[in-house]
Amino acid sequence: MTAHSTAAPTPLLVLDVVGLTPRLLDHMPHLRALSRAGSRAALGTVLPAVTCAAQSTFLTGAHPAEHGIVGNGWYFRELGDVLLWRQHNGLVAGDKLWDAARRAHPGYTVANICWWYAMGADTDVTVTPRPIYYSDGRKEPDCYTRPAALHDELTAEFGTFPLFRFWGPGADLTSSRWIIAATRHIIRTRHPDLTLCYLPHLDYDLQRHGPDDPRSLKAAGDLDRALAPLLADARAEGRTVVALSEYGITPVSRPVDVNRALRRAGLLEVHTQDGMEYLDPMASRAFAVADHQIAHVYVRRPEDLDAVRAVLADLPGIEQLLDDEGKKAHHLDHPRSGELVAVAEPDAWFTYYYWLDDARAPDFARLVEIHRKPGYDPVELFMDPRDPYVKVKAATALARKKLGMRYRMAVVPLDPSSVRGSHGRLPTSDDDGPLLICSTPRAVTGRVAAAEVKSLLLDLAGLG
């Protein structure tokens, strides 16, 4: 029989400050003060060190081999399709933090503001990005909420969720400010026991310019200032604050075209429509789902494994190629994983590109189109610097949109050389890795494993 806690749980605010590292903390005085008054520890992340896998480990206390989130996306073998950035919580196996909390304290309430896999989760309050896809092909910014009435409440108070400032060439502090404002409102009006808040701002300039660029250091300071009112609210309410990060972003200079290598070796297949080439995963003997510095390599037949290994062993930029034994050692041995998992060298990252001639690239390659690309594309953070008319084209597309006409915001370059920061591999130094800060003194020291975050939060709530 489970013992129930009769005392009121300590309210928690858990901030996922994406990309936060000890080096960046030096440029964030409010979070630095929180760590000095409280406690901090290095955070041992998971492989792959990407958003969906890391968050799922924090919230279940399990590794990707158990909860099944092996990246930000994977090849859905039962569908014959590569899908990234799915949103349903049913994809995440394991005992969730809120389930464990409610066993200890029935009626425990949870608000999830923009952590991933929010839809369908058994939380009391949910806010997550969700565009409107109109039947004429237009995509408009918006969000999904539970309860449903919260949507109009937040929109009336803070405006429409700024989706095009959450990702894409226009991504900036605007989206994090909206999320912070929504979080303050929800805490003030709903008083959840646990509030999860996702802050993406550091992802942008650190990938665009690299973690040491002055623009990236300024981004850290800007986010810290935006956070100050939320931290003050939590302090006034007596709410324990935990700020953590999923990964650190490190400098890169070498894009690795893993799918092009497989195609040149005759292992990857495409099909053509209207002169454009599309990856054909069902027909391919092998292909990769690129995810920052990790690539799941799916090999249809066991007899092709040696040929695939031979191709990738000669590809500059790959540090490791994990087989069954390697995946098991990294807790990545799940049926959703590729037969092989490529890990990039520290200064390299993987593109999803599979076409050999840019004239044959699919039209979505030049768009911000996270759901159609069979891999992650950080180049979506840029407008094409080689096109002198790119801003005119964007303005024209925006004008068509405002008139209710169909439009294509085809501004994303096909040259990956501009990307200066990436993540996904395990960090080589704690200074460049994620960390965990707690407002409670002596709550954490040394190193906290990602799989220990769930039990730590239960303890901080008084429910451990």
VMD Tcl script that draws the C-alpha trace (Angstrom):
set ca {
  {0.00 0.00 0.00}
  {1.32 3.45 -0.93}
  {1.62 5.91 1.95}
  {-0.08 9.21 1.20}
  {1.40 12.53 2.26}
  {-1.00 14.66 4.28}
  {1.20 17.76 4.37}
  {0.87 20.22 1.53}
  {3.65 19.64 -1.01}
  {6.28 22.31 -1.53}
  {5.39 24.11 -4.78}
  {7.99 23.78 -7.54}
  {8.93 25.79 -10.62}
  {11.13 23.83 -13.02}
  {12.75 25.95 -15.72}
  {14.20 24.17 -18.75}
  {16.73 26.81 -19.82}
  {17.84 25.23 -23.08}
  {21.59 25.34 -23.68}
  {22.49 26.68 -20.22}
  {26.09 25.84 -19.24}
  {28.47 27.00 -16.49}
  {30.20 29.26 -19.03}
  {26.92 31.00 -19.90}
  {25.88 31.27 -16.27}
  {28.64 33.86 -15.81}
  {26.59 36.15 -18.10}
  {23.26 35.56 -16.28}
  {23.35 37.41 -12.94}
  {19.86 36.45 -11.73}
  {20.34 32.73 -12.29}
  {23.89 32.98 -10.94}
  {22.55 34.60 -7.75}
  {19.98 31.79 -7.48}
  {22.77 29.21 -7.67}
  {24.88 31.01 -5.07}
  {22.03 31.35 -2.59}
  {20.97 27.77 -3.29}
  {23.00 24.98 -4.86}
  {24.16 23.72 -8.24}
  {25.52 20.57 -9.84}
  {26.70 19.32 -13.18}
  {23.93 17.46 -14.99}
  {24.85 14.18 -16.63}
  {22.74 14.17 -19.78}
  {21.71 11.26 -22.01}
  {22.70 10.16 -25.49}
  {21.37 11.68 -27.63}
  {21.61 14.99 -25.78}
  {18.59 16.48 -27.55}
  {15.35 17.99 -26.28}
  {12.86 15.15 -26.55}
  {15.16 12.43 -25.23}
  {16.49 14.51 -22.32}
  {13.10 15.84 -21.20}
  {11.59 12.36 -21.30}
  {14.40 11.10 -19.06}
  {13.90 13.97 -16.60}
  {10.18 13.24 -16.31}
  {10.30 9.41 -16.17}
  {13.60 8.70 -14.45}
  {14.28 6.22 -17.27}
  {16.73 6.12 -20.18}
  {15.81 6.19 -23.90}
  {16.08 2.39 -24.00}
  {13.13 2.29 -21.58}
  {10.97 5.34 -22.37}
  {11.52 4.98 -26.13}
  {12.31 8.58 -27.04}
  {15.52 7.94 -28.97}
  {15.75 11.45 -30.43}
  {13.62 14.35 -31.59}
  {12.28 11.92 -34.17}
  {12.92 8.55 -35.74}
  {11.86 6.19 -38.50}
  {8.40 4.85 -37.72}
  {8.88 1.41 -39.20}
  {5.19 0.58 -38.97}
  {4.37 3.67 -41.08}
  {7.36 3.63 -43.42}
  {7.94 7.30 -42.64}
  {10.40 9.54 -40.79}
  {8.59 11.79 -38.32}
  {10.10 14.44 -36.07}
  {8.59 16.61 -33.38}
  {5.51 14.52 -32.66}
  {3.55 15.92 -29.72}
  {1.56 13.11 -28.12}
  {2.63 11.97 -24.67}
  {1.54 8.43 -25.49}
  {4.87 7.99 -27.30}
  {6.69 8.25 -23.95}
  {6.70 5.00 -21.95}
  {7.30 4.84 -18.22}
  {6.01 6.24 -14.97}
  {5.69 10.02 -15.27}
  {6.71 12.44 -12.53}
  {3.11 13.56 -11.96}
  {1.88 9.97 -11.62}
  {4.44 9.30 -8.89}
  {3.57 12.59 -7.18}
  {-0.16 11.80 -7.17}
  {0.43 8.38 -5.65}
  {2.13 10.14 -2.75}
  {-0.27 13.09 -2.65}
  {-3.65 12.61 -4.39}
  {-4.79 15.80 -6.06}
  {-1.25 16.98 -6.92}
  {-1.57 19.53 -9.72}
  {0.78 20.09 -12.65}
  {1.12 22.79 -15.30}
  {3.21 22.12 -18.42}
  {4.10 25.25 -20.35}
  {5.84 24.19 -23.57}
  {7.81 21.14 -22.43}
  {7.61 18.56 -25.20}
  {5.13 15.66 -25.55}
  {2.58 17.79 -23.73}
  {-0.51 16.78 -25.70}
  {-2.40 13.90 -24.15}
  {-0.38 14.07 -20.93}
  {-2.33 13.75 -17.69}
  {-1.48 17.24 -16.51}
  {-3.93 19.81 -15.19}
  {-2.76 22.72 -17.34}
  {-1.11 22.43 -20.75}
  {0.25 25.03 -23.16}
  {2.13 23.87 -26.24}
  {2.86 25.33 -29.69}
  {0.30 24.18 -32.27}
  {-0.12 26.01 -35.60}
  {-3.42 26.31 -37.43}
  {-3.19 24.45 -40.74}
  {-5.87 25.91 -42.99}
  {-7.35 23.90 -45.82}
  {-5.85 26.26 -48.42}
  {-2.33 25.45 -47.21}
  {-1.76 28.47 -44.98}
  {-0.05 27.96 -41.62}
  {-0.82 30.45 -38.87}
  {0.72 30.70 -35.39}
  {-1.23 29.43 -32.42}
  {-1.04 27.09 -29.45}
  {-2.98 24.21 -27.89}
  {-4.15 24.49 -24.29}
  {-5.90 22.50 -21.64}
  {-8.29 23.54 -20.32}
  {-9.51 24.74 -23.69}
  {-10.72 28.08 -22.29}
  {-7.13 28.94 -21.33}
  {-6.35 29.50 -25.04}
  {-8.53 32.60 -25.34}
  {-7.51 33.76 -21.89}
  {-3.80 33.76 -22.76}
  {-4.38 35.17 -26.24}
  {-6.43 38.06 -24.87}
  {-3.79 38.81 -22.26}
  {-0.56 38.30 -24.20}
  {-1.47 38.01 -27.89}
  {-1.26 35.00 -30.19}
  {1.51 32.56 -29.37}
  {4.46 33.86 -31.47}
  {5.19 30.65 -33.37}
  {7.39 32.29 -36.01}
  {9.55 33.75 -33.21}
  {9.71 30.30 -31.54}
  {11.56 28.73 -34.49}
  {12.84 29.83 -37.89}
  {14.84 32.83 -39.17}
  {12.80 35.13 -36.92}
  {13.31 33.11 -33.72}
  {14.24 35.43 -30.86}
  {13.44 36.43 -27.28}
  {9.81 37.21 -28.13}
  {8.72 33.57 -27.74}
  {10.47 33.10 -24.39}
  {8.94 36.35 -23.11}
  {5.48 35.05 -24.08}
  {6.14 31.76 -22.31}
  {7.40 33.56 -19.20}
  {4.31 35.81 -19.14}
  {2.00 32.80 -19.58}
  {3.82 30.94 -16.80}
  {3.44 33.88 -14.40}
  {-0.25 34.12 -15.26}
  {-0.86 30.40 -14.74}
  {0.96 30.34 -11.41}
  {-0.98 33.41 -10.27}
  {-4.41 32.13 -11.36}
  {-4.10 28.31 -11.02}
  {-1.45 27.83 -8.30}
  {-0.18 24.46 -9.59}
  {1.97 22.36 -7.27}
  {4.44 21.76 -10.11}
  {5.03 24.20 -12.97}
  {7.19 23.11 -15.91}
  {8.40 26.02 -18.08}
  {10.44 25.61 -21.29}
  {12.62 28.54 -22.39}
  {14.17 28.07 -25.86}
  {15.97 31.37 -26.38}
  {19.57 30.20 -25.97}
  {19.05 27.61 -28.70}
  {18.93 30.24 -31.40}
  {22.03 32.42 -31.43}
  {24.20 29.64 -30.01}
  {23.41 27.50 -33.06}
  {23.60 30.46 -35.42}
  {26.83 31.99 -34.16}
  {28.43 29.51 -31.74}
  {28.47 29.61 -27.93}
  {31.38 32.05 -27.60}
  {30.14 34.71 -30.00}
  {29.25 38.06 -28.36}
  {25.72 37.77 -29.76}
  {25.28 34.48 -27.91}
  {26.56 35.94 -24.65}
  {24.14 38.84 -25.10}
  {21.30 36.33 -25.64}
  {22.15 34.78 -22.26}
  {21.95 38.16 -20.56}
  {18.72 39.06 -22.34}
  {17.03 35.83 -21.25}
  {18.23 36.29 -17.67}
  {16.67 39.76 -17.51}
  {13.41 38.43 -18.95}
  {13.39 35.71 -16.29}
  {13.79 38.11 -13.36}
  {10.05 38.81 -12.75}
  {9.22 35.07 -12.79}
  {12.01 34.34 -10.32}
  {10.74 37.18 -8.10}
  {7.21 35.74 -8.21}
  {8.50 32.32 -7.18}
  {10.53 33.80 -4.33}
  {7.56 35.80 -3.04}
  {5.35 32.71 -3.13}
  {7.90 30.48 -1.42}
  {8.14 28.28 -4.52}
  {11.29 26.19 -4.89}
  {12.99 26.87 -8.23}
  {14.95 24.32 -10.24}
  {16.66 25.54 -13.43}
  {18.22 22.89 -15.62}
  {19.34 22.36 -19.18}
  {19.15 19.42 -21.54}
  {22.52 19.92 -23.19}
  {25.28 22.41 -23.85}
  {25.81 23.81 -27.33}
  {29.41 23.59 -28.52}
  {31.23 25.08 -31.54}
  {30.97 23.25 -34.87}
  {32.36 23.96 -38.32}
  {31.85 20.72 -40.32}
  {28.48 19.59 -41.70}
  {28.51 15.87 -42.49}
  {26.27 14.68 -45.33}
  {25.70 11.15 -44.11}
  {22.73 10.43 -46.41}
  {24.60 11.63 -49.49}
  {27.38 9.18 -48.66}
  {24.87 6.35 -48.39}
  {23.24 7.40 -51.65}
  {26.52 7.52 -53.55}
  {27.18 3.98 -52.31}
  {23.86 2.83 -53.80}
  {22.24 2.20 -50.41}
  {19.76 5.10 -50.27}
  {16.84 5.40 -52.71}
  {14.78 8.41 -53.78}
  {11.64 8.83 -55.84}
  {10.92 11.82 -58.07}
  {7.83 13.99 -58.44}
  {7.65 17.21 -60.45}
  {11.43 17.17 -60.80}
  {11.95 17.02 -57.03}
  {13.58 14.13 -55.19}
  {12.07 12.63 -52.05}
  {13.70 10.17 -49.70}
  {12.22 6.68 -50.14}
  {12.88 5.04 -46.77}
  {10.85 1.93 -47.54}
  {12.92 1.18 -50.64}
  {16.29 2.21 -49.24}
  {18.74 -0.40 -48.05}
  {20.03 2.20 -45.59}
  {19.40 5.84 -44.68}
  {20.00 8.11 -41.70}
  {17.74 10.26 -39.58}
  {20.04 13.17 -38.76}
  {19.48 14.78 -35.35}
  {22.16 17.39 -34.60}
  {25.31 15.39 -33.72}
  {23.56 12.01 -33.70}
  {22.23 10.05 -36.66}
  {20.13 6.91 -36.42}
  {21.12 4.76 -39.39}
  {18.36 2.36 -40.43}
  {19.52 -0.73 -42.32}
  {16.74 -2.79 -43.87}
  {18.56 -6.11 -44.14}
  {21.20 -7.56 -41.78}
  {23.33 -8.60 -44.74}
  {23.85 -4.90 -45.61}
  {25.29 -3.95 -42.21}
  {28.89 -4.52 -43.24}
  {28.48 -2.44 -46.41}
  {26.94 0.42 -44.41}
  {29.72 0.26 -41.82}
  {32.31 0.42 -44.58}
  {30.75 3.55 -46.09}
  {30.45 5.37 -42.78}
  {33.85 4.29 -41.47}
  {35.44 6.32 -44.27}
  {33.22 9.38 -43.79}
  {35.10 12.29 -42.15}
  {33.28 13.75 -39.14}
  {32.00 10.50 -37.61}
  {33.67 9.70 -34.29}
  {31.73 6.57 -33.31}
  {29.40 4.11 -34.95}
  {27.39 2.34 -32.27}
  {26.28 -1.23 -32.98}
  {24.02 -3.31 -30.72}
  {26.67 -3.49 -28.01}
  {27.42 0.24 -28.25}
  {23.75 1.19 -28.12}
  {23.27 -0.97 -25.03}
  {26.24 0.67 -23.30}
  {24.61 4.08 -23.89}
  {21.07 2.98 -22.91}
  {19.93 3.50 -26.50}
  {19.02 -0.11 -27.35}
  {15.36 0.42 -28.24}
  {13.50 -0.88 -31.31}
  {13.00 2.71 -32.50}
  {16.78 3.23 -32.75}
  {18.63 2.68 -35.98}
  {20.54 -0.52 -36.51}
  {23.58 1.72 -36.17}
  {23.90 5.08 -34.43}
  {26.50 7.55 -35.70}
  {28.03 10.04 -33.27}
  {29.73 13.10 -34.74}
  {33.17 14.36 -33.87}
  {33.13 17.40 -31.54}
  {33.31 19.99 -34.33}
  {30.92 18.20 -36.72}
  {27.16 17.74 -37.11}
  {24.88 15.79 -39.44}
  {22.73 17.24 -42.22}
  {19.62 15.43 -43.44}
  {20.41 16.22 -47.10}
  {20.04 13.26 -49.47}
  {19.86 14.93 -52.93}
  {23.06 15.32 -54.96}
  {21.96 18.36 -57.00}
  {20.29 21.37 -55.33}
  {18.12 21.77 -58.43}
  {16.49 18.45 -57.44}
  {15.89 19.38 -53.80}
  {12.26 19.17 -52.65}
  {10.47 22.48 -52.22}
  {10.20 21.98 -48.46}
  {14.02 22.12 -48.19}
  {13.87 25.92 -48.61}
  {11.07 26.32 -46.07}
  {10.77 26.18 -42.30}
  {9.11 22.78 -42.39}
  {9.99 20.75 -39.30}
  {7.40 18.05 -39.94}
  {8.23 17.24 -43.57}
  {12.00 17.09 -43.45}
  {13.33 13.59 -42.69}
  {15.84 15.00 -40.21}
  {16.66 18.08 -38.18}
  {17.63 21.22 -40.13}
  {19.32 24.02 -38.13}
  {19.70 26.00 -41.36}
  {16.06 26.99 -40.80}
  {17.45 29.58 -38.39}
  {18.87 31.55 -41.34}
  {17.66 33.48 -44.36}
  {19.62 32.61 -47.49}
  {22.64 34.98 -47.49}
  {23.37 34.20 -51.14}
  {20.01 35.49 -52.34}
  {20.05 39.31 -52.60}
  {16.27 39.34 -52.89}
  {15.53 37.04 -49.97}
  {14.01 39.79 -47.79}
  {11.94 41.07 -50.70}
  {10.66 37.55 -51.30}
  {9.82 37.18 -47.63}
  {7.97 40.52 -47.59}
  {6.03 39.55 -50.71}
  {5.05 36.21 -49.17}
  {3.99 37.98 -45.99}
  {1.85 40.43 -47.97}
  {0.13 37.53 -49.76}
  {-0.48 35.90 -46.39}
  {-2.07 39.06 -44.95}
  {-4.37 39.22 -47.98}
  {-5.50 35.67 -47.29}
  {-3.71 34.30 -50.35}
  {-1.53 31.22 -50.56}
  {2.15 31.88 -50.05}
  {5.53 30.13 -49.74}
  {8.15 31.56 -47.40}
  {11.01 29.95 -49.39}
  {13.92 31.72 -47.71}
  {15.98 28.93 -46.09}
  {19.41 28.37 -47.69}
  {20.65 24.97 -48.84}
  {24.21 25.71 -47.68}
  {24.78 24.36 -44.14}
  {28.12 26.10 -43.61}
  {26.61 28.99 -41.61}
  {25.78 26.79 -38.59}
  {28.26 27.43 -35.78}
  {26.84 25.51 -32.80}
  {25.37 22.07 -32.20}
  {24.74 19.39 -29.58}
  {23.68 15.77 -29.24}
  {26.90 13.98 -28.30}
  {27.94 13.67 -24.67}
  {29.95 16.70 -23.49}
  {33.71 16.43 -23.16}
  {33.80 18.96 -20.29}
  {31.41 19.95 -17.50}
  {32.02 23.60 -18.45}
  {30.33 22.92 -21.80}
  {27.69 20.54 -20.46}
  {24.29 21.10 -18.89}
  {23.81 21.98 -15.26}
  {21.14 22.00 -12.58}
  {20.50 24.89 -10.20}
  {18.23 24.71 -7.16}
  {17.10 27.55 -4.93}
  {17.43 25.24 -1.91}
  {20.89 25.26 -0.29}
  {22.75 21.93 -0.29}
  {19.99 20.25 -2.30}
  {22.45 19.19 -5.02}
  {26.20 18.80 -5.22}
  {28.70 17.29 -7.60}
  {26.84 15.64 -10.44}
  {23.19 14.73 -10.93}
  {22.33 12.15 -13.58}
  {19.44 12.97 -15.92}
  {17.64 9.83 -14.70}
  {17.86 11.15 -11.11}
  {15.99 14.41 -11.82}
  {12.56 12.85 -11.30}
  {13.41 11.56 -7.80}
  {15.13 14.86 -6.95}
  {11.98 16.82 -7.81}
  {9.83 14.45 -5.74}
  {12.18 14.96 -2.80}
  {12.10 18.75 -3.20}
  {8.31 18.62 -3.22}
  {8.35 16.63 0.01}
  {6.96 13.54 -1.74}
  {10.08 11.37 -1.99}
}
mol new
graphics top color blue
foreach p $ca { graphics top sphere $p radius 0.5 }
foreach p [lrange $ca 0 end-1] q [lrange $ca 1 end] { graphics top cylinder $p $q radius 0.2 }
display resetview
